[in-house]
Amino acid sequence: MPYQSLKIKYRLLKDSIKKLDSAIVAFSGGVDSALILKVAYDILGNKTIAVTSDSPSVPRKEVKEAEKIAEGIGARHIVINTEETKNQDYLKNPSNRCYYCKSELYSKLREVADKQGIKNILNGTNYDDIKDYRPGMAAAEEYGVISPLKDAKFTKKDVRELAKRLRLEIWDKPASPCLASRVPYGMEVTLRKLSMIEKAENFLKDNFGIRELRVRHFGNKARIEVKESEKKFIEDKFFLIKDKFNEIGFDEVELNEFKSGSLNLLLHV
């Protein structure tokens, strides 16, 4: 977008955060929450605390990377344990599963905020997110969580552009939703499934350098989703990949084109 328009949105973003005395940032380590943390820390300094959720539904690599990013920004960082995987409403995996996850997260963030004497909780929801099916937004509203990017009408493109201008190294980092998002709605979420998904995705990323992918868990079948430009590469290594996936616990493996939120397309909402 034209720089002037981005400059206006950036000013609105800063103005909204300046009104806050202090803030907890729900920090996943993705580019959206990283931008919020960067701007909040630049304005509020040590009155900004990044808080990251650690649970079986969060890839280990993401927790470690969040720690590294927060350290680079300079903000204080706390990792907390969330227990969504102990909630039967979450494990049943209804179409609003994300609501239960975010309710757990925001309730724990509120506890941290109260202990730290901080009133405001910020998240990285952007303006594009309101066009998608995001039941977690209801939880944010219930807990009074502020979405500065959404309020300033930052699209994902805006977020990446400003993050790049502010020299955040992860400005082009692919989205990495929780591992449970790889399990089709209505199919139970289990710790074993989450572990299988994480191992399978780590294998592909670590050995083949693919940055953006999903391994969907369909019972005994894994569906690997990569961009069209990378499908041939996976096809060439398919037998090697299938052997590893069999070892992980998948009997069948199929290849498909990557599309973020593809399981949401199966919903009639």
N, C-alpha and C positions, 0 to 999 in steps of 0.2 A: 504494500500500500504506500501512497505518497508519504514521505517522511514527515511533512507538516501534520498530516492526520495522526500519525503515530505519536508525534510530539504532543499533540493535544491530549490524546488518551493517556500518555505517560504523566502529563501534568495532573490530570484528573485522578489518576491512580495515586500519585504522591500526595495530593491534597487530601484524599480520603484517609490515607494512612497517618498523615500528620495530625488528624483530629483524634487519634487514639493515643492514649498515654503509654500503653504497653500492649504486647500481643504474643499469644501462642500461635505458631504456624504449624498446621497439620502437614508434616513434611514427609512426602513419600520418596523424595529424591528425583522425581520427574521434573521436566522443565517448567511446568506451570507452578508447582509449589516452590521450586528453586528461585524463580523470578520473584515471587511474593516474598520469600525469605530475604533475598538480596535487597529489594526495595525497602522492606520493613526494617532490616538491620541498618541500612544506610541512613534511615530517618530516625528510628527509635533507639538505635545502638543496643546496649546491653539489656534494654527493656524488651528485647525480642528473644524468644526462645523457640527453637525448632524441636518438634516432638515427632518421633517416628514410631510407627507401630511395628512390633515384631510378633509374628504368629506363624503357625504352619502354612497359612495361606499366602505368606509373603516370601518370595525367593530370597535365600540367604544373601545372594549377590547384591540385591537391591538395598538391603539393610546396611551392608558394608559400604556400598557406594554413597548412600545417604550420609553416612558419617563423614566420608571424605569430602563430599560437596559442602556440607555445613561447615566443616573445618576450613575449607578454602574461602568461604564467604566471611568467616570469622565469628559466626553466631554460636552461642551456647547450644548444645545439642543433647537431647535426652531421648533414650530409647525405652519404650514401655512395652509391656506384654499385654496384648489384647486376647480375649477369649471367645471370639465369635465361633470357633470350631467346637466349642462346648455347648453351643446353643442349637437345640433341635430344630428350631424354625429356620436357622441358617443351613444346617446340614441337609434338611429336606429339599433344599435348592429350589424354592419357588421362584417365580419370575421377579419378585421383589427381594430376592436374597440380599442384594446390596444394601437395602434399607437396614437389615439386621446387623450387617457388618459395620456400617457407618454409625449406627446407634451405639454400638459397643465402643467404637473409636471415640466418638464425641463425648460419651459419658466419661471415658477415662481421661480425655483431654480436659474436660471440665474439672475433674479432680485435681489434675496437675495445675491448672490455672488457679484454682482456689488456694492450693497450698503455696503457690508463688505470689499470690496477691494480684493476679492479672485478670482483668475482666474480659478481654476480647480474644476470640479464637478465629483465626483466618484459615481459609482453605484455598486451593488452587483452581477451583471451578472457573472455566472461561465461558465466554459468550456462546461459542459453538456447542458447548455441552447441553445447553437448554434445548437444542434441536434433537438430541438423542434421548433414548429411554434411560433415565438416571434416577432410580428410586431412592438413591442415597441423598438426593437433594432434599427430600422430605425430612430426613433425619437432621440434616444441617439446619433446616428451618426450625425444627423443634428445639434444637439446642442453641439457637441464636448465633449460629456460625456465620461469619461475614465472608462474602466472596468478592473481594475487590476487583479481580479481573473481569468477572461477569458484570459487575456494576459499572465499570468503565468501558464496557463493550469491547474488551480485548478478544479477538478471535485467536485460534491456535496459530495462525500465520503471524498475527501481531506479536503474540507471545514469543515465538521463535526469533522474530526480527529484533525485538527489544532485547531479548536475552543475548543475542549475538552482539548487539551494539554495546551492551554492558559487559561484554567479554566473559560471559558464563560459558565454560567449556562444553557444557552439555546442551547447548542451544538447539542442536539437531538430534538429541537423544530420542529414540523411538519410545512410544508409550509402552508401559509395562503394567497392565492391570493385574489384580490378584490372580493367583493360580486357580481359584475356584471358577473364574470366568471361562475356563477351558472345559468345564463340565456342563453339558446341555441342561437347561432348566428341566426340573422334574426327576433327574437322575441324581441319586444321593451323593453328597460330597463326603468323602472319607479321607482320613489322614493318609492312607495308602495311595489313593488316587492323586492327592496333591504331591506326594513324594515322587510318584512315577512321572508325573508331568514335569516336575522340576528337574529330575535326572535326565529326562529325554531332551528337554530344551537346552540344558547345560551341555549335553553331549554335542548337539548340533552347533551351538554357539562357540564352544571351546575348540572343536575340531575342524569346523568349516568356516568360521568367521562370519556367520550370518547374523546380522544385527537385529533384524525385525522378522519375527516368526511366531507362530503359535503351534502347540501340540494339543489338539482337542482330544478329550478322553471319552470315547464311545464304548464303554464296557471293555471288551477284550481288544477293541480296535483303536489304534491311534491315527488321527488324521493330522498330517503335517501340512501346515499352511505357510507358504513363502511367496514372495513376489514372483510374478511371471518371469522376470529376468533371471531368477535363481532356480527355477524349476528344473532346468536341464542339468544343472550341477548336482541337484539332489538325485535326479534320475540316474546319473552316471555312478553315484555312490550308493544306490538304493539297497543293494544286497548287504553291504557293510552296515548301513543304517538299520536295516531290518533285523540283522543278527543282534545288534545292540539293543534294539527295542524289545526283541524277544527276551533277552536277558533281563531287561527291566521289568517285564511282565505283560507286554502286549503280544497277542497272538497274531494280529493282523495290522498292517500299516498301509495307509493310502496317502496320496499326495494331492493337494488342492491349492488353489491360489489364495494368497492371504487377503483377508478383508477384515479390518478392525470392526469388532462388534457383530461378527457374522451370526452368532447365536441369537442376537436380538432380532434378526430378520425373521426368525422362526416364530416370533411372538405376534399376536394380534392385539396390539395395544393402541 
